[in-house]
């Protein structure tokens, strides 16, 4: 198991040993088999695998970085600020040249011009030290390992120590901290600028960050799931000892703070999501709506679930089905899909009978093939899974621009069926090993 695979299986005992500091209990979800670009990525390069090595193509399917990078493709990051992480080995630029090359225990993508890495603590056999690097690899700050998040608008959320840990994993292995700690923010030097007083926070977007008050209450995460607050700790009824819904009498209240830690949108919501395109989703009485940056409710709370706005549309769930609304709250795609993902490159992923396909902004099917797995379009291409090991990059017409075969990963087989491979006319095929 590689370092980068651990966060996706947080409920397994082996991962708990290493990641109890960061994950929410039972946050396990299906592991995607595909390397995927982030919507909004500034880079036009896409990773592929050949003979266990990684290279990159451009949006025309031309190989621009030859497959010479020794790593598994899920351990490769998207380019951000011109650099991409490579497993625990460091960071490359868009020519494939190593800019930062060092053996880190763990590393994260660049955000806001900075990247976090973890290294062994020479003074603590089981300890780790968190470092912040600039684009040259220079260490600009030391931060709490496992408990610092990505930088945004010059600040990064961090989590203070929680209650003492309760689990031991064997002789000679220290007790790990399993309880959530309060959260605040540090600057790029590692200095605390907003003290850790909140049960949960989000990144700063447009000068505002989601913040949840602590107390004897349950935290409602942005996706609507419940969890314990640092004050309540763990109750007896939840998975892995987490707080059960009946263990706290009310939801913690969420609002939005400025860079001084002051609430500018008062904490009056049961849950909130981060701002996207000047609007943020908020929950009142179990239903979701949207506020603007002044805190005014501009789209009434009426939806069972929501996703943030992207490209002017937001996914909403009503009557158990997903559709899309515009910023006036008008329904532009009727709720009729099992699940959807936000628009990117003017196309969205929708699901029918558990299989993904693509729709346009009117809700019409644009690419009818139902793939085993699909990723958002970015810079004109999307990665789709054709069979257990066959991956293709397709364009907006559904034509394959580039495809490759990758080595099987046994750990995937429990997540996605492997019985269908669509028929395509294939170009630029990379031969299987």
C-alpha positions in Angstrom: 0.0 0.0 0.0 1.4 3.4 -0.9 1.2 6.5 1.2 -1.2 8.2 -1.1 -3.7 5.4 -1.0 -4.3 5.6 2.8 -6.8 8.5 3.1 -9.4 6.7 1.0 -9.8 3.8 3.5 -10.1 5.7 6.8 -12.2 3.1 8.5 -9.7 0.3 8.1 -7.5 -0.4 11.1 -4.3 -0.1 9.2 -5.1 3.3 7.9 -6.4 4.4 11.3 -3.0 3.7 12.7 -1.5 6.5 10.5 -4.5 8.8 9.8 -6.5 9.0 13.0 -5.3 12.6 13.2 -7.0 13.7 10.1 -10.0 11.7 8.9 -13.6 11.8 10.1 -14.7 8.4 11.4 -16.1 6.1 8.7 -15.4 8.5 5.8 -14.8 5.5 3.5 -15.9 6.0 -0.1 -15.3 4.3 -3.4 -11.8 4.7 -4.7 -11.7 6.2 -8.2 -9.6 4.2 -10.6 -8.9 7.2 -12.9 -6.4 10.0 -12.7 -8.5 13.1 -13.0 -7.8 16.8 -13.4 -9.4 19.3 -11.2 -12.1 21.5 -12.8 -10.5 24.9 -13.1 -7.0 23.5 -13.4 -4.6 25.9 -15.2 -2.6 23.1 -16.7 -3.4 21.5 -20.1 -1.4 18.3 -19.3 -3.0 14.9 -18.6 -1.3 11.9 -17.0 -1.1 8.4 -18.5 0.6 5.1 -17.6 2.7 2.8 -19.7 4.6 -0.2 -18.4 4.2 1.0 -14.8 5.7 4.4 -15.6 3.9 7.8 -15.9 4.0 10.4 -18.7 1.8 13.3 -19.8 -0.1 14.3 -22.9 -1.6 17.6 -24.1 -5.2 18.1 -25.0 -4.5 17.0 -28.6 -3.3 13.6 -27.4 0.4 14.4 -28.1 2.9 13.0 -25.6 4.8 15.9 -24.1 6.4 14.2 -21.1 7.6 10.7 -22.0 6.5 7.9 -19.6 9.7 7.7 -17.5 8.4 8.6 -14.1 8.4 5.6 -11.8 5.2 5.8 -9.7 1.6 4.6 -9.7 -0.7 7.0 -11.5 -2.9 7.6 -8.4 0.2 9.0 -6.7 0.7 11.7 -9.3 -0.9 15.1 -8.7 -2.3 17.6 -11.2 -0.1 20.6 -12.0 -0.7 23.6 -9.9 1.5 26.7 -10.2 3.5 24.7 -12.8 4.4 21.8 -10.4 3.0 18.4 -9.8 3.8 16.0 -6.9 5.2 12.6 -7.7 4.4 10.0 -4.9 6.8 10.8 -2.0 9.6 11.7 -4.4 9.1 15.5 -4.9 7.7 17.7 -7.6 8.2 18.0 -11.4 7.6 20.9 -13.8 5.6 20.7 -17.0 8.7 19.6 -19.0 9.1 16.6 -16.7 12.2 18.1 -15.0 12.6 17.5 -11.3 12.3 20.9 -9.5 12.1 19.5 -6.0 13.5 16.0 -5.5 13.5 14.6 -2.0 12.1 11.5 -0.2 9.2 12.8 1.8 7.0 10.6 4.0 3.9 12.4 2.6 3.3 15.3 0.2 0.4 17.4 -1.0 -0.4 19.4 -4.1 0.7 23.0 -4.3 -2.0 25.5 -3.4 -1.6 29.3 -3.3 2.0 28.8 -4.3 2.8 26.6 -1.3 2.9 22.8 -0.7 2.9 20.9 2.6 5.0 17.8 3.1 5.7 15.5 6.1 9.0 14.1 7.1 10.2 11.9 10.0 10.8 13.6 13.3 14.4 12.8 14.3 13.5 13.2 17.9 10.4 11.0 18.0 10.5 7.5 16.6 6.8 7.6 15.6 6.5 11.3 15.0 6.2 13.4 11.9 7.1 17.0 11.2 5.0 19.1 8.8 6.8 21.5 6.5 5.6 24.2 4.1 7.6 24.6 0.9 7.7 27.3 -1.7 8.1 26.6 -5.4 11.9 26.3 -5.2 11.6 23.7 -2.4 12.7 26.1 0.3 11.1 25.4 3.7 9.2 28.5 4.7 7.4 27.2 7.8 7.0 24.3 10.1 3.4 23.3 10.9 1.6 20.6 12.8 1.9 17.4 10.8 -1.4 15.8 9.8 -3.3 18.7 11.1 -2.7 21.5 8.6 -4.8 21.9 5.4 -4.3 23.6 2.0 -3.5 27.3 1.8 -6.1 29.6 0.3 -5.9 33.4 0.1 -2.7 33.3 2.2 -4.2 31.3 5.1 -4.4 27.6 5.9 -6.8 25.9 8.4 -5.2 23.9 11.2 -6.5 21.6 13.9 -5.3 21.9 17.5 -4.8 18.9 19.7 -8.0 17.2 20.7 -8.8 15.0 23.7 -6.3 12.3 24.6 -6.3 9.3 22.2 -8.1 6.1 23.2 -6.7 3.5 20.9 -3.5 1.4 21.2 -2.3 -0.5 18.2 0.2 -2.9 19.8 3.3 -3.1 21.9 5.6 -0.1 21.4 3.1 1.8 19.3 1.9 5.0 21.0 -1.7 5.9 21.7 -3.0 7.9 18.8 -5.2 11.0 19.1 -8.7 10.0 17.8 -10.8 13.0 19.0 -11.4 16.0 16.8 -9.7 19.2 17.9 -10.8 22.8 17.5 -9.8 24.5 14.2 -8.3 27.9 13.4 -5.9 29.4 10.7 -2.2 30.0 10.3 -0.4 32.2 7.7 2.4 31.2 5.3 5.0 31.5 8.1 3.2 29.1 10.3 2.0 31.8 12.7 -1.4 31.4 14.2 -3.5 34.3 13.0 -7.0 33.0 14.0 -7.0 30.9 17.1 -8.4 27.4 17.1 -11.9 28.1 18.5 -14.2 26.5 15.9 -15.6 23.0 15.6 -15.0 23.1 11.8 -13.8 25.5 9.1 -13.5 25.7 5.4 -11.0 27.5 3.2 -11.1 31.3 2.6 -13.0 32.1 -0.6 -13.6 35.8 -1.6 -12.4 36.8 1.8 -14.8 34.6 3.7 -14.4 31.2 5.4 -17.1 28.8 6.6 -16.8 28.4 10.4 -18.9 26.3 12.8 -19.3 27.1 16.5 -18.2 24.5 19.0 -20.5 23.3 21.9 -22.5 20.4 23.0 -24.0 19.9 19.6 -23.4 17.7 16.5 -21.5 19.1 13.5 -23.3 18.8 10.2 -20.7 18.5 7.5 -21.1 20.3 4.2 -22.3 17.1 2.6 -25.1 16.8 5.2 -23.5 13.9 7.2 -23.3 14.2 11.0 -20.3 14.0 13.4 -19.3 14.8 16.9 -18.0 18.3 17.8 -14.8 18.6 19.8 -16.8 19.5 22.9 -19.1 16.5 22.8 -16.4 14.0 21.8 -17.5 10.5 20.9 -20.8 9.1 21.9 -21.7 5.4 22.1 -23.9 5.0 19.1 -21.9 6.0 16.0 -19.5 4.1 13.7 -16.1 3.7 15.3 -17.4 5.3 18.4 -18.4 8.6 16.7 -21.3 10.6 18.0 -24.7 9.2 17.1 -27.4 11.6 15.9 -29.3 11.3 19.2 -26.3 12.0 21.4 -26.4 15.8 20.9 -29.6 17.7 21.2 -29.0 20.2 18.3 -26.8 20.9 15.3 -23.8 23.3 15.8 -24.3 26.6 14.1 -22.4 27.7 11.0 -21.6 31.1 9.6 -18.7 32.9 7.8 -15.7 34.7 9.2 -13.3 37.2 7.8 -9.5 37.0 7.9 -9.5 38.4 11.4 -11.7 35.6 12.7 -14.7 37.8 13.1 -18.2 36.6 12.0 -19.5 38.7 9.2 -22.3 36.3 8.4 -23.7 35.3 11.8 -23.7 31.6 12.7 -27.4 30.9 12.2 -27.3 27.9 9.8 -27.4 24.2 10.6 -24.7 23.6 8.0 -23.0 25.5 5.2 -20.8 24.9 2.2 -17.9 27.1 1.0 -18.6 30.0 -1.4 -18.5 29.2 -5.1 -19.2 31.9 -7.7 -20.3 34.4 -5.0 -22.9 32.0 -3.5 -22.8 29.5 -0.7 -25.2 26.7 0.2 -26.7 26.8 3.7 -29.1 24.5 5.6 -32.1 25.6 7.6 -34.5 23.0 9.1 -32.9 20.3 7.2 -33.2 21.9 3.8 -30.6 23.7 1.6 -30.7 27.0 -0.1 -28.1 29.7 -1.1 -26.9 33.0 0.4 -24.8 35.7 -1.2 -21.7 37.3 0.4 -23.8 39.7 2.5 -25.6 36.7 4.1 -28.9 37.4 2.3 -30.8 34.2 1.4 -31.2 34.6 -2.4 -32.4 31.1 -3.2 -34.9 29.7 -0.5 -34.1 26.6 1.5 -36.0 23.9 -0.3 -33.6 21.2 -1.5 -32.7 17.9 0.0 -29.1 18.2 -1.0 -27.0 20.6 -3.2 -23.7 21.1 -4.8 -22.0 24.4 -5.2 -22.4 26.6 -8.3 -20.0 26.0 -11.2 -20.4 27.6 -14.6 -23.5 29.3 -13.4 -25.4 26.2 -12.5 -25.8 24.2 -9.2 -26.9 20.6 -8.8 -29.9 20.2 -6.5 -31.8 17.1 -5.2 -35.6 17.1 -4.9 -37.8 14.1 -4.5 -34.8 11.8 -4.4 -33.6 12.9 -7.9 -30.9 15.4 -9.0 -31.2 18.3 -11.5 -29.8 21.8 -11.9 -30.8 25.4 -11.1 -29.4 28.7 -12.2 -28.4 31.6 -9.9 -32.0 32.9 -9.9 -33.2 29.6 -8.4 -34.9 28.6 -11.6 -34.9 24.9 -12.5 -33.1 24.6 -15.8 -32.7 20.8 -15.8 -35.5 18.9 -14.1 -34.5 16.5 -11.3 -34.5 13.1 -12.9 -31.0 11.7 -12.4 -29.7 9.2 -9.7 -26.7 11.4 -9.1 -24.8 14.1 -10.9 -21.5 16.0 -10.8 -21.1 19.7 -11.4 -20.6 21.2 -14.8 -17.1 21.6 -16.2 -16.3 22.5 -19.8 -20.1 22.9 -20.3 -20.7 19.2 -19.7 -21.8 17.4 -16.5 -21.7 13.8 -15.4 -25.0 12.2 -14.7 -25.8 8.6 -13.6 -28.4 6.1 -14.7 -28.5 2.6 -13.2 -25.2 3.4 -11.5 -23.4 4.2 -14.8 -22.0 7.7 -15.6 -22.6 9.5 -18.9 -22.5 13.2 -20.0 -25.2 15.8 -20.4 -25.2 19.3 -21.7 -26.5 22.5 -20.2 -30.0 21.7 -21.4 -30.0 18.3 -19.7 -29.8 16.5 -23.0 -27.5 13.5 -23.3 -24.3 14.6 -25.0 -22.3 11.4 -24.8 -24.6 8.4 -24.4 -22.2 5.7 -23.7 -22.4 4.7 -20.0 -18.9 4.2 -18.8 -17.7 2.2 -15.8 -16.3 5.4 -14.5 -16.0 9.0 -15.8 -14.3 12.2 -14.7 -15.2 15.9 -15.5 -14.1 17.5 -18.7 -11.2 19.9 -18.3 -9.4 21.7 -21.2 -11.5 19.6 -23.7 -10.7 16.1 -22.4 -12.2 13.7 -19.8 -10.8 10.4 -18.6 -13.2 7.5 -18.8 -12.9 3.8 -17.7 -13.7 1.4 -20.5 -12.7 -1.8 -18.7 -10.8 -2.7 -15.5 -7.5 -1.7 -17.0 -8.5 0.3 -20.2 -8.6 4.1 -19.8 -9.4 6.6 -22.5 -9.3 10.4 -22.8 -12.3 11.5 -24.9 -13.3 14.8 -26.4 -16.7 16.5 -26.3 -17.9 14.4 -29.2 -17.1 11.2 -27.3 -14.2 10.4 -29.6 -11.1 8.8 -28.1 -8.1 11.2 -28.4 -5.7 8.9 -26.4 -6.0 5.7 -24.5 -3.8 3.4 -22.5 -3.8 0.2 -20.5 -2.7 0.2 -16.9 -1.8 -2.6 -14.5 -4.6 -4.1 -12.6 -5.2 -3.0 -9.0 -6.9 -5.7 -7.0 -8.1 -3.2 -4.3 -10.5 -1.8 -6.9 -12.5 -4.9 -7.6 -15.0 -4.3 -4.8 -16.1 -0.9 -6.1 -16.9 -1.1 -9.8 -18.2 -3.8 -12.1 -16.1 -4.8 -15.0 -18.5 -6.5 -17.4 -18.8 -3.8 -20.1 -16.4 -2.2 -22.5 -17.9 0.2 -25.1 -16.9 -0.1 -28.7 -14.8 2.8 -30.0 -12.6 3.6 -32.9 -9.4 4.0 -31.1 -6.6 6.4 -31.9 -3.1 6.8 -30.3 -3.4 3.5 -28.4 -0.7 2.6 -26.0 -0.2 -1.2 -26.2 -1.0 -3.2 -23.1 2.0 -4.8 -21.4 
